[in-house]
Amino acid sequence: MRIVESLLAAANKGDVDVTLDVALHGDEGLGLDSLQTAELSAMLEDEFGTDPFSEGRIPDTVGEIVSFYVSGDQSGTSVPA
């Protein structure tokens, strides 16, 4: 969630409330566009060595990103909860 909040702050969207059930895209969610989604993917990969997008998953919510890391779905990467 820290990485998502960092991305939003850089995009001047720091006033958006980030919760596990908030959508990544659309007006009802964080409103990320394709460039911001790619940037998020790169930030996650830099931090954790993998990301759900590169693994062929397309998360719809912040919670799906968090679940990717805490459930151990990624290939061999261990991330502290």
GIPEZI-V467643 format. One record per pair of residues at least 24 apart in sequence whose ideal C-beta (glycine too) atoms are under 8 Angstrom apart, sorted by sequence separation. I is the first residue (numbers start at 1). J is the second residue. If there is no record, write none. Layout:
BEGIN
((I,J) (I,J))
END
This chain:
BEGIN
((50,74) (7,32) (11,36) (50,75) (4,30) (48,74) (50,77) (49,77) (7,36) (48,77) (48,79) (7,39) (29,61) (30,62) (7,40) (24,59) (25,60) (4,40) (7,43) (24,60) (3,40) (6,43) (23,60) (24,61) (23,61) (24,62) (22,61) (3,43) (21,61) (22,62) (3,44) (20,61) (21,62) (24,65) (20,62) (21,63) (19,62) (20,63) (3,47) (18,62) (20,66) (4,62) (1,62) (4,65) (1,66))
END
